[in-house]
Amino acid sequence: MSATVTARVSTTGGPTLPQERRLVTEIPGPRSRELAARRSAAVPAGVSVTMPVFAAAAGGGVLVDVDGNSFIDLGSGIAVTSVGNSAPAVVDAVRDQVGRFTHTCFMITPYEGYVAVAEALNAITPGDHEKRSALFNSGAEAVENAVKIARSHTGRQAVAVFDHAYHGRTSLTMAMTAKNMPYKEGFGPFSPEVHRAPMSYPFLDGLDGPAAAGRAIEILDRQVGAHNLAALVIEPIQGEGGFIVPAPGFLPALRDWTRANGIVFVADEVQTGFARTGAMFACEHEDVVPDLIATAKGIAGGLPLAAVTGTAEIMDAPHAGGLGGTYGGNPIACAAALATLRTIRDDDLVGRARAIGEMLLDRLRALQATDPRIGDVRGRGAMVAVEVVDPATGGPDAATTKAIAAGAHAAGLIVLTCGSHGNVLRLLPPLAIPQPLLAEALDVLADVVATTR
């Protein structure tokens, strides 16, 4: 029930947290069951949970629940705690900022931290052109503001998005998101002038990148008209849609088309950004330089922060007061972001993500060779997915995927699912996870897959 890795990480600047998988109660344990009863009485049913346990501590590659069970974390809070939960540098920076001030509203009394984060984003995002950055609170807010900026710059209204896309839960981003359940069901009507094109999905469509791009462009030209499009918004690797890595050449072909037609190319790197895919940003894998890039999740080590970064001319298009928000670029979150970016650089987490990806892909592809239910293994860096299918039909098998995830949870692994049909296991380990702990996680996952029928 327990396997200990010698590495320990500081989670609070005080005692260290053992990097081990340790199960000391049934899952969920008695204390988690007590809290679940309180949750049901206090929190609406629409707020769902993946794991039936309540967190007490986390750091490195583990999360410890209130009953003392220690889980190997292959979720990172959906790609948020990439540098590790409560990373020491982030904790120190937050403590220092809290002691100085917690909020002024940057639009009322600005502060250096916001400017420093903007400068850092302008420097590290793709392209060496002059840029500007505006800070917000969430990925959805960043995407929505990117659309606002593109509309202001172009004077156009229409927005192009893709099958399987996920962009958020606000009114506009729900319209941009492809999956109805659970994100859109019963919440309409949605914002108009959002148009959808087919995504490159190599496992299902068999098209090369240029051919898949040509298909999408033909539909957008015919159904919308390029001259009406303010923005094309795309995840360079789709997240909730199934960790879909488009075929090589797909993104560059779309980028060329948008440039030729005055359409703002928006890369939604909310989940893929900040070293997650083995590059600082996923669009760098194909040397794509977007006009605007929306970021969040891994930017601030677990604190809420998001950004839109892009070409100065485009970013400067909205009128004064047109961008902002009370909490956007909160000083505590900015301090956390600067510490997170230093940690990514100092600990070479881009290189670490590549090493994690090699291990994940090698082990999972070996498993695929022995199990016909594993239809596809894909991803980049520490963003890897397993698509589960019915061997008899080749169609999606959501029930088996759900059973594998539940078995992993019971065995001490935090794993997530995704995909338009709910048949994709997604692995997003913290980049700070020790290698032996990751190896153990893959051993456990292989056992769970083998015993799930």
C-alpha positions as CSV (number, residue, x, y, z in Angstrom):
1,M,0.0,0.0,0.0
2,S,3.0,2.3,0.4
3,A,6.2,3.0,-1.5
4,T,8.6,5.8,-0.4
5,V,10.9,7.9,-2.6
6,T,13.8,9.3,-0.7
7,A,13.3,12.8,-2.1
8,R,11.4,15.3,0.1
9,V,10.2,18.7,-0.8
10,S,9.5,21.8,1.3
11,T,5.9,22.8,1.0
12,T,5.8,25.6,3.6
13,G,9.4,26.6,4.2
14,G,9.1,24.3,7.3
15,P,8.9,20.5,7.5
16,T,9.4,18.5,4.3
17,L,6.7,16.4,2.7
18,P,7.8,12.8,1.9
19,Q,7.5,11.9,-1.8
20,E,5.6,8.7,-1.4
21,R,2.4,6.9,-2.3
22,R,0.8,5.9,0.9
23,L,-2.7,4.5,1.5
24,V,-3.6,4.2,5.2
25,T,-7.4,4.2,5.0
26,E,-10.1,3.2,2.5
27,I,-10.6,5.8,-0.3
28,P,-12.3,8.0,0.7
29,G,-11.4,7.9,4.4
30,P,-13.6,8.8,7.3
31,R,-12.5,12.5,7.5
32,S,-13.0,13.0,3.8
33,R,-16.5,11.4,4.1
34,E,-17.4,13.8,6.8
35,L,-16.2,16.8,4.7
36,A,-18.1,15.4,1.7
37,A,-21.3,15.5,3.7
38,R,-20.7,19.1,4.7
39,R,-19.8,19.9,1.1
40,S,-23.2,18.5,-0.1
41,A,-25.0,20.6,2.3
42,A,-23.1,23.8,1.5
43,V,-22.0,23.7,-2.1
44,P,-24.3,23.5,-5.1
45,A,-24.5,20.2,-7.0
46,G,-23.3,21.9,-10.2
47,V,-19.7,22.1,-8.7
48,S,-18.5,18.6,-9.3
49,V,-15.3,16.9,-8.1
50,T,-13.0,14.3,-9.6
51,M,-11.4,12.8,-6.5
52,P,-13.5,11.8,-3.4
53,V,-10.9,13.1,-1.0
54,F,-10.1,16.4,0.6
55,A,-6.6,17.9,0.4
56,A,-4.5,18.7,3.5
57,A,-1.1,19.3,2.0
58,A,0.7,19.0,-1.3
59,G,4.1,19.4,-2.8
60,G,6.5,18.0,-5.4
61,G,4.6,15.1,-6.9
62,V,2.2,14.2,-4.1
63,L,-1.0,15.3,-2.5
64,V,-1.9,14.3,1.1
65,D,-5.5,14.1,2.1
66,V,-7.1,14.8,5.5
67,D,-6.9,11.1,6.4
68,G,-3.2,10.9,5.8
69,N,-3.3,9.1,2.4
70,S,-0.6,10.3,0.0
71,F,-1.5,10.3,-3.7
72,I,0.9,10.6,-6.6
73,D,-0.3,13.7,-8.4
74,L,-0.7,13.3,-12.2
75,G,-3.1,16.2,-12.5
76,S,-1.3,19.4,-11.2
77,G,-4.7,21.0,-10.5
78,I,-5.3,20.8,-14.3
79,A,-1.8,22.0,-15.3
80,V,-1.6,24.8,-12.7
81,T,1.0,23.7,-10.2
82,S,3.7,22.9,-12.8
83,V,6.5,24.0,-10.5
84,G,5.1,21.9,-7.7
85,N,2.5,22.8,-5.1
86,S,3.6,25.5,-2.7
87,A,7.0,25.7,-4.4
88,P,9.5,27.3,-1.9
89,A,10.3,30.3,-4.1
90,V,6.6,31.0,-4.7
91,V,5.8,30.7,-1.0
92,D,8.6,33.1,-0.1
93,A,7.5,35.7,-2.7
94,V,3.8,35.5,-1.6
95,R,4.7,35.9,2.0
96,D,6.8,39.0,1.3
97,Q,4.1,40.6,-0.9
98,V,1.3,39.9,1.6
99,G,3.4,41.6,4.3
100,R,3.6,44.8,2.1
101,F,0.1,45.1,0.6
102,T,-2.5,42.7,-0.8
103,H,-4.4,44.9,-3.2
104,T,-4.7,48.4,-4.6
105,C,-6.3,47.8,-8.0
106,F,-3.7,48.4,-10.7
107,M,-6.2,50.7,-12.5
108,I,-6.3,52.9,-9.4
109,T,-2.8,52.8,-7.9
110,P,-0.4,50.8,-10.1
111,Y,2.5,48.8,-8.7
112,E,5.8,47.4,-10.1
113,G,4.9,43.8,-9.9
114,Y,2.3,44.1,-12.6
115,V,4.7,45.9,-14.9
116,A,7.4,43.3,-14.1
117,V,5.1,40.4,-15.1
118,A,4.1,42.2,-18.3
119,E,7.8,42.8,-19.1
120,A,8.6,39.1,-18.5
121,L,5.8,37.9,-20.7
122,N,6.7,40.3,-23.5
123,A,10.2,38.9,-23.4
124,I,9.5,35.1,-23.2
125,T,6.5,34.8,-25.6
126,P,7.2,33.9,-29.2
127,G,8.5,36.6,-31.5
128,D,11.0,39.4,-31.1
129,H,8.5,42.2,-32.1
130,E,7.3,44.9,-29.7
131,K,4.7,43.6,-27.4
132,R,2.3,44.5,-24.6
133,S,0.7,42.4,-21.9
134,A,-2.6,42.9,-19.9
135,L,-3.3,40.8,-16.8
136,F,-6.5,39.2,-15.8
137,N,-7.8,36.5,-13.4
138,S,-8.6,33.3,-15.4
139,G,-8.0,31.6,-18.7
140,A,-11.6,32.3,-19.8
141,E,-11.2,36.0,-19.0
142,A,-7.9,36.0,-21.0
143,V,-9.5,34.4,-24.0
144,E,-12.5,36.8,-23.9
145,N,-10.3,39.8,-23.7
146,A,-8.2,38.5,-26.6
147,V,-11.4,38.5,-28.7
148,K,-12.3,42.0,-27.5
149,I,-8.8,43.2,-28.5
150,A,-9.0,41.5,-31.9
151,R,-12.4,43.0,-32.6
152,S,-11.2,46.5,-31.6
153,H,-8.2,46.2,-33.8
154,T,-9.9,44.8,-36.9
155,G,-13.3,46.4,-36.7
156,R,-14.8,43.0,-37.4
157,Q,-17.0,40.8,-35.3
158,A,-16.7,37.1,-36.3
159,V,-14.6,34.6,-34.5
160,A,-13.4,31.2,-35.7
161,V,-12.8,28.3,-33.3
162,F,-12.5,24.5,-33.8
163,D,-14.1,21.2,-33.1
164,H,-13.2,19.8,-29.7
165,A,-12.1,23.2,-28.4
166,Y,-12.4,24.3,-24.8
167,H,-12.0,28.0,-24.0
168,G,-13.9,28.6,-20.8
169,R,-17.2,29.0,-19.0
170,T,-18.1,32.6,-19.5
171,S,-20.9,33.5,-21.9
172,L,-18.6,34.1,-24.9
173,T,-16.1,31.3,-24.1
174,M,-19.0,28.8,-23.7
175,A,-20.0,29.7,-27.2
176,M,-16.4,29.1,-28.3
177,T,-16.2,25.8,-26.4
178,A,-17.3,22.7,-28.5
179,K,-18.5,20.3,-25.8
180,N,-22.1,20.7,-24.7
181,M,-22.2,18.5,-21.6
182,P,-21.3,19.6,-18.9
183,Y,-20.2,23.1,-20.0
184,K,-23.1,24.5,-22.1
185,E,-26.2,22.4,-21.4
186,G,-29.0,24.6,-20.3
187,F,-27.0,27.8,-20.1
188,G,-27.8,29.4,-23.5
189,P,-28.4,31.5,-25.5
190,F,-24.8,32.0,-26.3
191,S,-22.8,34.9,-27.9
192,P,-23.3,35.2,-31.6
193,E,-20.7,35.4,-34.4
194,V,-18.7,32.3,-33.3
195,H,-18.0,29.9,-36.1
196,R,-16.5,26.4,-35.9
197,A,-14.1,24.6,-38.2
198,P,-12.8,21.0,-38.1
199,M,-9.7,20.4,-36.1
200,S,-6.7,18.3,-37.2
201,Y,-7.2,15.0,-35.3
202,P,-4.6,12.6,-36.8
203,F,-5.9,9.5,-34.9
204,L,-9.4,10.0,-36.4
205,D,-9.1,11.8,-39.7
206,G,-5.7,10.6,-41.1
207,L,-5.1,13.9,-42.8
208,D,-1.7,15.6,-42.9
209,G,-1.4,19.1,-41.5
210,P,-1.8,21.1,-44.8
211,A,-4.7,19.0,-45.9
212,A,-6.5,19.4,-42.6
213,A,-5.8,23.2,-42.6
214,G,-7.1,23.4,-46.2
215,R,-10.3,21.7,-45.1
216,A,-10.8,24.2,-42.2
217,I,-9.9,27.2,-44.4
218,E,-12.4,26.2,-47.1
219,I,-15.2,26.0,-44.6
220,L,-14.4,29.3,-43.0
221,D,-14.0,31.0,-46.4
222,R,-17.3,29.6,-47.6
223,Q,-19.4,29.9,-44.5
224,V,-18.1,33.1,-42.9
225,G,-15.7,34.9,-45.3
226,A,-12.2,35.7,-44.2
227,H,-12.9,39.4,-44.5
228,N,-15.5,39.1,-41.7
229,L,-13.2,37.3,-39.2
230,A,-11.7,39.3,-36.4
231,A,-9.9,36.4,-34.9
232,L,-9.0,32.7,-35.2
233,V,-8.6,31.2,-31.7
234,I,-6.9,27.9,-31.3
235,E,-5.3,25.7,-28.7
236,P,-1.9,24.6,-30.2
237,I,-2.6,21.3,-28.4
238,Q,-6.2,20.9,-27.4
239,G,-6.8,20.3,-23.7
240,E,-10.3,19.3,-22.6
241,G,-11.0,18.2,-26.2
242,G,-8.6,15.3,-25.7
243,F,-5.0,16.5,-25.8
244,I,-5.2,16.5,-29.5
245,V,-1.9,17.3,-31.1
246,P,-2.6,18.6,-34.7
247,A,-0.7,17.1,-37.6
248,P,2.6,18.9,-38.5
249,G,1.9,21.8,-40.7
250,F,-1.6,22.5,-39.6
251,L,-0.9,25.4,-37.3
252,P,1.6,27.1,-39.8
253,A,-0.9,26.9,-42.6
254,L,-3.6,28.5,-40.5
255,R,-1.1,31.2,-39.4
256,D,-0.2,32.0,-43.0
257,W,-3.9,32.3,-44.0
258,T,-4.7,34.6,-41.1
259,R,-1.7,36.8,-41.9
260,A,-2.7,37.0,-45.5
261,N,-6.3,38.0,-44.6
262,G,-5.8,40.4,-41.7
263,I,-7.2,38.0,-39.1
264,V,-5.8,38.1,-35.6
265,F,-4.3,34.7,-34.8
266,V,-4.9,33.9,-31.1
267,A,-3.1,31.0,-29.5
268,D,-5.0,29.8,-26.4
269,E,-2.0,28.5,-24.3
270,V,-3.9,28.5,-21.1
271,Q,-3.2,24.8,-20.5
272,T,-0.1,24.4,-22.7
273,G,1.9,27.3,-21.6
274,F,4.9,27.7,-19.2
275,A,7.1,24.7,-20.0
276,R,4.2,22.2,-19.9
277,T,4.9,20.7,-23.4
278,G,8.7,20.8,-23.4
279,A,8.8,24.3,-24.8
280,M,7.9,27.4,-23.0
281,F,4.8,27.7,-25.2
282,A,3.4,24.9,-27.4
283,C,3.2,27.0,-30.6
284,E,7.0,27.1,-30.5
285,H,7.1,23.5,-31.5
286,E,6.3,24.6,-35.1
287,D,7.8,28.1,-34.9
288,V,4.3,29.7,-35.0
289,V,4.3,33.3,-33.8
290,P,0.8,34.3,-32.8
291,D,-0.6,37.9,-32.9
292,L,-2.0,37.3,-29.4
293,I,-1.4,34.6,-26.8
294,A,-3.7,33.9,-23.9
295,T,-2.1,32.4,-20.8
296,A,-3.1,31.4,-17.3
297,K,-2.9,28.1,-15.2
298,G,0.8,27.5,-14.9
299,I,1.7,31.2,-14.8
300,A,1.6,31.7,-11.0
301,G,2.2,28.5,-9.1
302,G,-1.4,28.1,-8.1
303,L,-2.5,31.6,-7.6
304,P,-5.2,33.1,-10.0
305,L,-3.6,35.1,-12.8
306,A,-4.0,35.2,-16.5
307,A,-2.7,37.4,-19.4
308,V,-3.0,38.4,-23.0
309,T,0.3,39.2,-24.6
310,G,0.7,40.3,-28.2
311,T,1.8,42.7,-30.9
312,A,1.9,46.2,-29.5
313,E,-0.2,47.7,-32.3
314,I,-3.0,45.2,-31.7
315,M,-2.9,45.3,-27.9
316,D,-3.0,49.1,-28.0
317,A,-6.2,49.2,-30.1
318,P,-8.8,49.3,-27.3
319,H,-9.6,52.7,-25.9
320,A,-8.3,53.7,-22.4
321,G,-10.4,52.0,-19.8
322,G,-11.6,49.3,-22.2
323,L,-9.4,46.6,-20.6
324,G,-9.0,45.8,-16.9
325,G,-10.8,44.4,-13.9
326,T,-10.7,44.9,-10.2
327,Y,-8.5,42.0,-9.4
328,G,-6.6,41.6,-12.7
329,G,-2.9,41.4,-12.0
330,N,-3.4,41.2,-8.2
331,P,0.0,42.0,-6.5
332,I,0.2,38.7,-4.7
333,A,-0.4,36.7,-7.9
334,C,2.1,38.8,-9.7
335,A,4.7,38.1,-7.0
336,A,3.9,34.4,-7.4
337,A,4.2,34.6,-11.2
338,L,7.7,36.2,-11.1
339,A,8.8,33.5,-8.7
340,T,7.3,30.8,-10.9
341,L,9.1,32.1,-14.0
342,R,12.4,32.2,-12.1
343,T,11.9,28.6,-11.0
344,I,11.1,27.4,-14.5
345,R,14.3,29.1,-15.7
346,D,16.6,28.1,-12.8
347,D,15.4,24.5,-12.6
348,D,15.3,24.0,-16.4
349,L,11.7,22.9,-16.2
350,V,11.5,23.0,-20.0
351,G,14.1,20.3,-20.2
352,R,12.4,18.5,-17.3
353,A,9.1,18.5,-19.2
354,R,10.8,16.9,-22.2
355,A,12.3,14.2,-20.0
356,I,8.9,13.5,-18.4
357,G,7.4,13.3,-21.9
358,E,9.9,10.8,-23.1
359,M,9.2,8.5,-20.1
360,L,5.4,8.8,-20.3
361,L,5.3,8.2,-24.1
362,D,7.8,5.2,-23.9
363,R,5.9,3.5,-21.1
364,L,2.4,4.1,-22.4
365,R,3.3,3.1,-26.0
366,A,4.7,-0.1,-24.6
367,L,1.4,-0.6,-22.8
368,Q,-0.5,0.2,-26.0
369,A,1.4,-2.6,-27.8
370,T,-0.1,-5.2,-25.4
371,D,-3.7,-3.8,-25.0
372,P,-6.0,-3.2,-28.0
373,R,-8.2,-0.9,-25.9
374,I,-5.5,1.8,-26.1
375,G,-6.2,3.3,-29.4
376,D,-3.8,6.2,-29.3
377,V,-1.0,7.6,-27.1
378,R,-0.1,11.2,-27.8
379,G,1.1,14.4,-26.4
380,R,4.2,16.6,-25.9
381,G,6.3,17.0,-22.8
382,A,4.4,16.6,-19.5
383,M,1.0,16.7,-21.3
384,V,0.2,13.2,-22.5
385,A,-3.0,11.3,-23.1
386,V,-4.3,7.8,-23.7
387,E,-7.4,7.4,-25.9
388,V,-9.4,4.4,-24.9
389,V,-11.5,2.6,-27.6
390,D,-13.7,-0.4,-28.0
391,P,-11.4,-2.9,-29.8
392,A,-14.3,-4.4,-31.7
393,T,-15.5,-1.2,-33.2
394,G,-12.7,1.3,-32.8
395,G,-15.2,3.7,-31.3
396,P,-14.7,5.7,-28.0
397,D,-15.1,3.8,-24.8
398,A,-16.0,6.2,-22.0
399,A,-17.1,3.5,-19.6
400,T,-13.7,1.8,-19.5
401,T,-11.9,5.1,-19.3
402,K,-14.0,6.1,-16.3
403,A,-13.3,2.7,-14.7
404,I,-9.6,3.0,-15.2
405,A,-9.6,6.5,-13.7
406,A,-11.6,5.3,-10.7
407,G,-9.2,2.3,-10.2
408,A,-6.2,4.7,-10.4
409,H,-7.8,6.9,-7.7
410,A,-8.3,3.9,-5.4
411,A,-4.7,2.9,-6.0
412,G,-3.3,6.3,-5.0
413,L,-3.0,8.1,-8.3
414,I,-4.6,11.4,-9.3
415,V,-5.5,11.1,-13.0
416,L,-7.9,13.1,-15.1
417,T,-10.1,12.3,-18.0
418,C,-11.1,14.4,-21.0
419,G,-12.1,14.2,-24.6
420,S,-15.3,15.1,-26.5
421,H,-16.6,11.5,-25.8
422,G,-15.0,11.2,-22.3
423,N,-12.7,8.4,-23.4
424,V,-9.3,10.0,-22.9
425,L,-7.0,9.7,-19.8
426,R,-4.9,12.8,-19.4
427,L,-1.6,12.9,-17.5
428,L,-0.3,16.3,-16.3
429,P,2.3,15.6,-13.6
430,P,4.0,18.5,-11.9
431,L,7.3,19.2,-13.5
432,A,8.8,19.0,-10.0
433,I,7.8,15.3,-9.7
434,P,10.8,13.1,-8.8
435,Q,11.6,10.5,-11.5
436,P,11.2,7.4,-9.3
437,L,7.8,8.6,-8.1
438,L,6.7,9.0,-11.8
439,A,8.0,5.6,-12.6
440,E,6.0,4.1,-9.7
441,A,2.9,6.0,-10.9
442,L,3.3,4.4,-14.4
443,D,3.7,0.9,-12.8
444,V,0.5,1.4,-10.8
445,L,-1.4,2.7,-13.8
446,A,-0.3,-0.2,-15.9
447,D,-1.6,-2.6,-13.2
448,V,-4.9,-0.7,-13.1
449,V,-5.3,-0.9,-16.8
450,A,-4.5,-4.6,-16.9
451,T,-7.1,-5.4,-14.2
452,T,-9.9,-3.2,-15.5
453,R,-12.3,-5.1,-17.7
